[in-house]
């Protein structure tokens, strides 16, 4: 199940994860733990389209703003506009 979730979470941000987990928690409270099986988790995560996929231009604008006005915490320069950006993957441990 965990490997399947990792694949479903490609491009998810914290707010996307929060939305999915809130939906799952609500279902668990309303219908009991039986409603929250592996299939339900997959259904909820599959039905959420992350912001990185719905409005990639907004993400690109934020990255451009950051390259001009922010200092990366890593100390490493950020990728230039000509490099292809890949969505970050969320990993659950």
Short mmCIF file of the C-alpha atoms (twelve columns), coordinates in Angstrom:
data_MODEL
# 
_entry.id   MODEL 
# 
loop_
_atom_site.group_PDB 
_atom_site.id 
_atom_site.type_symbol 
_atom_site.label_atom_id 
_atom_site.label_alt_id 
_atom_site.label_comp_id 
_atom_site.label_asym_id 
_atom_site.label_seq_id 
_atom_site.Cartn_x 
_atom_site.Cartn_y 
_atom_site.Cartn_z 
_atom_site.pdbx_PDB_model_num 
ATOM 1  C CA . UNK A 1  0.000   0.000  0.000   1 
ATOM 2  C CA . UNK A 2  2.772   2.450  0.883   1 
ATOM 3  C CA . UNK A 3  4.449   2.146  -2.517  1 
ATOM 4  C CA . UNK A 4  1.088   2.787  -4.203  1 
ATOM 5  C CA . UNK A 5  0.523   5.917  -2.101  1 
ATOM 6  C CA . UNK A 6  3.962   7.270  -2.953  1 
ATOM 7  C CA . UNK A 7  3.114   6.965  -6.657  1 
ATOM 8  C CA . UNK A 8  -0.244  8.697  -6.114  1 
ATOM 9  C CA . UNK A 9  1.402   11.541 -4.186  1 
ATOM 10 C CA . UNK A 10 3.696   12.695 -6.973  1 
ATOM 11 C CA . UNK A 11 3.590   16.499 -6.993  1 
ATOM 12 C CA . UNK A 12 1.546   16.829 -3.798  1 
ATOM 13 C CA . UNK A 13 2.233   19.745 -1.470  1 
ATOM 14 C CA . UNK A 14 1.525   19.826 2.238   1 
ATOM 15 C CA . UNK A 15 -1.895  21.414 1.698   1 
ATOM 16 C CA . UNK A 16 -2.841  18.664 -0.770  1 
ATOM 17 C CA . UNK A 17 -1.884  16.002 1.782   1 
ATOM 18 C CA . UNK A 18 -3.746  17.845 4.517   1 
ATOM 19 C CA . UNK A 19 -6.899  17.927 2.396   1 
ATOM 20 C CA . UNK A 20 -6.755  14.195 1.692   1 
ATOM 21 C CA . UNK A 21 -6.046  13.214 5.292   1 
ATOM 22 C CA . UNK A 22 -8.875  15.478 6.522   1 
ATOM 23 C CA . UNK A 23 -11.277 13.742 4.129   1 
ATOM 24 C CA . UNK A 24 -10.143 10.318 5.333   1 
ATOM 25 C CA . UNK A 25 -10.438 11.349 8.994   1 
ATOM 26 C CA . UNK A 26 -13.937 12.730 8.401   1 
ATOM 27 C CA . UNK A 27 -15.013 9.477  6.788   1 
ATOM 28 C CA . UNK A 28 -13.541 7.465  9.665   1 
ATOM 29 C CA . UNK A 29 -15.482 9.528  12.203  1 
ATOM 30 C CA . UNK A 30 -18.758 9.436  10.274  1 
ATOM 31 C CA . UNK A 31 -18.760 5.790  9.221   1 
ATOM 32 C CA . UNK A 32 -16.325 4.110  11.562  1 
ATOM 33 C CA . UNK A 33 -12.926 2.588  10.937  1 
ATOM 34 C CA . UNK A 34 -14.306 0.032  8.444   1 
ATOM 35 C CA . UNK A 35 -14.784 2.840  5.895   1 
ATOM 36 C CA . UNK A 36 -11.068 3.636  5.935   1 
ATOM 37 C CA . UNK A 37 -9.565  0.619  4.222   1 
ATOM 38 C CA . UNK A 38 -6.733  0.648  1.664   1 
ATOM 39 C CA . UNK A 39 -9.171  1.123  -1.189  1 
ATOM 40 C CA . UNK A 40 -10.645 4.241  0.368   1 
ATOM 41 C CA . UNK A 41 -7.193  5.789  0.850   1 
ATOM 42 C CA . UNK A 42 -6.368  5.153  -2.798  1 
ATOM 43 C CA . UNK A 43 -9.716  6.603  -3.917  1 
ATOM 44 C CA . UNK A 44 -9.254  9.811  -1.907  1 
ATOM 45 C CA . UNK A 45 -5.681  10.413 -3.042  1 
ATOM 46 C CA . UNK A 46 -6.503  9.550  -6.666  1 
ATOM 47 C CA . UNK A 47 -9.361  12.086 -6.675  1 
ATOM 48 C CA . UNK A 48 -7.182  15.008 -5.561  1 
ATOM 49 C CA . UNK A 49 -5.278  16.830 -8.284  1 
ATOM 50 C CA . UNK A 50 -2.345  18.676 -6.699  1 
ATOM 51 C CA . UNK A 51 -1.752  22.360 -7.286  1 
ATOM 52 C CA . UNK A 52 1.496   21.544 -9.116  1 
ATOM 53 C CA . UNK A 53 -0.571  19.828 -11.824 1 
ATOM 54 C CA . UNK A 54 -3.597  22.140 -11.977 1 
ATOM 55 C CA . UNK A 55 -1.676  25.418 -12.161 1 
ATOM 56 C CA . UNK A 56 1.976   24.734 -12.986 1 
ATOM 57 C CA . UNK A 57 2.326   28.345 -14.182 1 
ATOM 58 C CA . UNK A 58 1.677   29.537 -10.610 1 
ATOM 59 C CA . UNK A 59 4.439   27.252 -9.340  1 
ATOM 60 C CA . UNK A 60 6.789   28.541 -12.034 1 
ATOM 61 C CA . UNK A 61 5.970   32.143 -11.051 1 
ATOM 62 C CA . UNK A 62 6.740   31.387 -7.406  1 
ATOM 63 C CA . UNK A 63 10.042  29.739 -8.372  1 
ATOM 64 C CA . UNK A 64 10.971  32.739 -10.553 1 
ATOM 65 C CA . UNK A 65 10.158  35.094 -7.676  1 
ATOM 66 C CA . UNK A 66 12.313  32.986 -5.364  1 
ATOM 67 C CA . UNK A 67 15.302  32.969 -7.731  1 
ATOM 68 C CA . UNK A 68 15.272  36.766 -7.814  1 
ATOM 69 C CA . UNK A 69 14.418  37.596 -4.204  1 
ATOM 70 C CA . UNK A 70 15.215  34.661 -1.923  1 
ATOM 71 C CA . UNK A 71 18.310  32.898 -0.650  1 
ATOM 72 C CA . UNK A 72 18.078  29.086 -0.777  1 
ATOM 73 C CA . UNK A 73 18.375  27.479 2.662   1 
ATOM 74 C CA . UNK A 74 20.748  24.871 1.205   1 
ATOM 75 C CA . UNK A 75 23.193  27.523 0.049   1 
ATOM 76 C CA . UNK A 76 23.066  25.970 -3.434  1 
ATOM 77 C CA . UNK A 77 21.806  28.091 -6.340  1 
ATOM 78 C CA . UNK A 78 18.334  27.309 -7.634  1 
ATOM 79 C CA . UNK A 79 17.829  25.853 -11.110 1 
ATOM 80 C CA . UNK A 80 17.538  28.363 -13.930 1 
ATOM 81 C CA . UNK A 81 14.393  28.906 -16.001 1 
ATOM 82 C CA . UNK A 82 15.938  26.928 -18.864 1 
ATOM 83 C CA . UNK A 83 16.236  23.777 -16.739 1 
ATOM 84 C CA . UNK A 84 13.197  21.565 -16.547 1 
ATOM 85 C CA . UNK A 85 11.560  21.538 -13.123 1 
ATOM 86 C CA . UNK A 86 10.315  18.289 -11.681 1 
ATOM 87 C CA . UNK A 87 7.646   18.164 -8.990  1 
ATOM 88 C CA . UNK A 88 8.920   17.068 -5.606  1 
ATOM 89 C CA . UNK A 89 7.852   13.666 -4.404  1 
ATOM 90 C CA . UNK A 90 6.428   13.136 -0.956  1 
ATOM 91 C CA . UNK A 91 7.724   10.111 0.891   1 
ATOM 92 C CA . UNK A 92 5.849   8.563  3.776   1 
ATOM 93 C CA . UNK A 93 7.902   6.614  6.276   1 
# 
